[in-house]
């Protein structure tokens, strides 16, 4: 509490509102009826991609979402301001092509309450959404995987970031004007050793140059049967990057060899001494918790800078797990996505602050899209897949008891680009059985794609990449359209 008190005192003399910031947007008008929208989508998809099993694009146990449908209907009638959806997944979600399409369709239908949860993926040396940019003049230690990797504790976005540099600046810029926000919730553990955080912005022209800072290298010891492609997917990087880091001229590797998988020098911005300018804010003390700080601003903005600074003697570091961006003056859907390359249910179970920060996030619907990495793992254990998924769903229920839950089955994928993967069907059945056991709704993406082996047809239609696991941008957009149509089909039948 002392940290919060100091924060409020220091920011009480903040600079006046900035001229370039925009007035808060008025509520967005919704589009045509849900029935018309989903039917038009399905008609277009069935014509363009006849291999899709459109009749399977439905929800099972949809009554588990009754509370969510009621909230959505209340939003549409103007009786509530916001409905928050959280989409959890793996590499299919991390780039946000799939979840981003669902977000845009939901917000077009029901209005927008903001961009939702964002994370500075660049600081963790991995890919992320392309509708915002993040940078920092600090060097951040990161953790991207629960297994086989050490580092800072992980949180709501499935990553861990930590820096001991101070004072540091972190800058976030949204590219779309429609995503302007007036409230930012910063997720981090507010321990006695945590630096104070101050919201503001970087003055125009205050970035003087880019300099190079040293970061710790990370290594991987190659096991028998592993390939560069497999190792690249595990660490969220590319084969070409691994070749560059290790001076490899081909993709040939040997068991026992140690590879550099990340690290070394990193480019960081260099700012003028007076680059940071505070933004006036009102802290929502009712929402303050150990897991987050909430800053509500007088006017909306598309950019945010966070300054971390040591104020008390015990403070020595700063952790960061994500930032929720909202437009509290708008009315509509807030759609957050959380994706980690290579993630399984077990990854989120091992994330130390995931459950606590999920509780603080307080979503109305949680969509879980996992199973790809479980099905493609080298040592498949169906019972372990079941145990980890049970554990994750139990944790979600305990952390967010007011949220409805929708499980998506894993998509179709090939092993080593050519072999049909029988484990995919096993994982699909485990997910559907877990939905029945835990009383959640489910959506059979595997069936909607066209069933076993359908990824080949997606590849022929330029919807899948050459690894026959990941999709092209258009492929992910098609998946997003299919999920949105399944949701709207059920919603329209009840309203």
Steps between C-alpha positions, in 0.01 A plus 500: 500500500797732562598457136155607383501802737837615368376452144194719555700776671758515221240509224271756661713772338492338156507710184171622347317290244684481171361682200550209262282265703149444368162536674352170607309323224125471526342153507521320166176406327458126443458352153228277353344212692719213618295258288561694178869544579589137569292366212671730249840393634422130471360540149818672386727247671317196361526639147868595528611186688264207428713259706384669824241304696265792558233279660746429784546872575289485815557505875448192717359548851425860405280536809825536695523846343152615611640765735721633221210518252302698760785748542539538125126564461512757782791670323301510176201654682721765655458362853872438557814666369743217448536127439854366535620193307839337567644263237782274627717293268835418341683613185169506311398787731831680572513695170132596549388434140242245618385672821535841334244402237253390770566829682429713195180308417371512859574871531340575165189316619483630859729802521850536649607550860870510411795301369518265798807329641836570334854381574842633388598184310800675347660527844471122532668461159200342331226583251175674590200685355570763234245762611721647773869562570697478824852611586708560812837647586554223757629148447238250613555146617222283360341160530289355219464135596397316815725200432870492423542874554579707807426866556254737665157376613230491231163670515167546324649520148707185552831687502732642762698826472735655754749787501730639765575810291364826641369746430367329188247596233262268318307643205181358345337635181175375348474534124119520470325820606189299588698324777549817707477440874455697820580222748805278532531211744863394544546141615802439722560372854513799734757366742713712730788468253300630199580841353227763494329535162390834354278542191580766243624547147824557311532857371516532119857485378631383839644175360850606403637180353516123531781335690606142566474330838620159605256225593568154640523219246273195532603151400334172406668159511385297200332168573488200269231539233467879529515722193570870459137551406382332823745703713401825326131434569576419863680829561275718285767584246586403140737250342681786326556679833642184659733458203617861535553480877704180468683556170326203336507468120246218490226352717712200605547470877611223734386371838699649788580819311426825686314766303458868575123552478479869597687780669806704422480869411166678469410841355343741750385861456699783656285785634567860599522552880162678507328262254231382742193713563242382760131472409241616757304202627253389762600168657203268549583393853209252513670296227849509648633157591831328558494387137435829317477879501219688322553843344199693367584807291312825445511464121550213258825421325657250262838499671632436847838514665574339835788620713642265760699659778646412838336708773554287809820331617363145470402540135735326254307367198191519285292213359245535221230253395270703274293818462122514460388796286135612527277781382267535798292763319427257218242224501574160354723195503847489653684206336832396653724228360782309667721273288839339553697315231530134599254529790298215649258496791799419718670825401221711649480272805865582570457877455533626855275808476257377233211411732529808722515738205217314325286576802593869479423500125145376570391384151141405411597227251823300482581317177773235526670403171772246583593146396729545201823461696356220713419306181836569332724442803779245464387287794123488489321416826124529475446473874744782566315714244176425683647577846651832392179612327295403807740697717477808275120495487479461878733799545294707255177417684652597834659822372204616288183336638278752319642422156346264247754266335522376140750229401615479141642173375843498340521563124609232254877480445757263350810352660824587322304661218373174355361254755141495626511544877279255689580682825302794367175302522593378848560856622179619336302236690676586828399866455137410429491266801649773719226738387236250612676436831544867587167620364638725227395555140718361220565571132644232272744696285658175381168388350413843355834508316392182319626230736810282500742596222310817408810714559619379158198665338563815704857500362378459143262794556794710632350503847777294666877539512746244367549341844135383486456620860476878485270699274547798274352831609191433287476150649487642852243756389283215367525326837399824671201537270394142572522548878310829481230336287464213749460749786249716312299200379442398861442857619246567225307184591451633855410863425 
